[in-house]
Amino acid sequence: MQAYARFHRTSDQVPAARAFVRETLLRWQETAHLGDAVLVTSELFTNAVLHGSGSVDVYVTLSPTSLRIAVVDEGQREAAIQAGTLPSTAPTGRGLHIVDALASDWGKAPDPTGRTRVWAEMPRR
């Protein structure tokens, strides 16, 4: 199963993206990772707002073995993303650490149209 929604790339759309994922998973009765999926969505969407361009698409994909959240923006960045080290006093930059802690796997890859797709996957329980 897959659900998709498009949002403006603005910080006021982060709650709407979280609500979309929450409502989708509730509709599918897939609640084992509900809180984690909503938090991952928030972090990935915020990164798209801060570092991306154009509109932002959120995909929720449920396979027999996993739940995948993907955030796609118009950017065509080549720079690698990673959960790097931060000083403990840094006010931002922990989003990918959170994603790394909650997801069994995550990464970045261009989508078929060349847009930037950042995804996180959690095994189904």
N, C-alpha and C positions, 0 to 999 in steps of 0.2 A: 504494500500500500504506500501511496505517496500523496502528500498534500503540499501545496505551494501558495505563497502569498508574496506580493510585491509591496514595498514600503518606500517612502521618501527617505533619503539618507540624512536624517536629522535625529538629534538625541531625544526629541520628544516622541519618536516612534519606537524606542526601545521597549516601553511597556506594551505597546500594541503587538510587537513581535513576540514577546514573552507570552502574552495572552493567546496569540494564534497557536503557539506550540502547546500550551497548556490545554486549550480547548480541543485541539486535534487529538492529543493523547487521551484525554478523557472520553472523547467520542469513540475512539478505537478501544477503549477499556484497557489501555496500556499504561498502567500507573506505577510500575516498579521503579522507573527512573524519572518520574515526573518532576520532582524538585531539581534533580541534577540536570535534566534536559532544559528546563527553564533557565537555570543559571548559566549553562553553557551557551544557550541562545543569547542571553544578555551580554555575555563577554564577547562572543563572536560578532554580534551586531554592533556593539560599541566600537570594536576595532574597525569595522567597515565604515562607521561614521567618522572616526578619527583619521583613518589612513586611506580610505577608498575614494571612489567617485561615482557619480550617477545614482541610479536607484539601487535598492538592496532587495534581493529575493531571498526568502527563507524557505528551505525545503525540509520536510520531515519525511523520512523514509523508514518503513518498518519491513524488515525481511524476517524470515523464519528464525534467524539467529541474532539479529542486531537491530538497534535503533540508531539511525544516523540523522544528525542535524547538520545542514549545510547552509552557509551564508554566502551569497554570491553578489559581488558588486561590479560596476563597470570598469574598475581599475584593471590595468594590465601590468602590474608591478612584477619585476623580476627578482627583487630582493627576497632572500629566504627569510621566513619567519621562524622564530623559535622562542621557547620559554627560557630566556636568558637569566643571568644573575643580576640582581638588583641590590642596591644598598637598602638596608632596612628602613631608612628614612625617606625613600622615594615615594612621592604621593600617588603615582600611577604606575602601570606596567605589570600588574599582577594577573591580568586577565588570562594570559596563556598558561600561567602556572596553575590557575584554577582549572582550566580546560584539561591540562595535562593530568591533574590529580583525579578528575572525575571521569574522564574518557579512557577506554581501553586502547584507543588509537585515535589519532587526529593528524591532520596535515593540510597542505595547500596544493592545489593543482588548478591549472586553467580549465574552465568548462569548454565544451565544444565550440563556443563562439569566441573564445579567447578572454572571457571575463575571469575575474579572480574568484575562486571557490575555496573557502576554508571550511573544513568539515571536522566533526567529532563523532565518534562511534562508541556505543555502549552495548555490551552483550545483553540479550534478552534473558530474563530470569524465568 
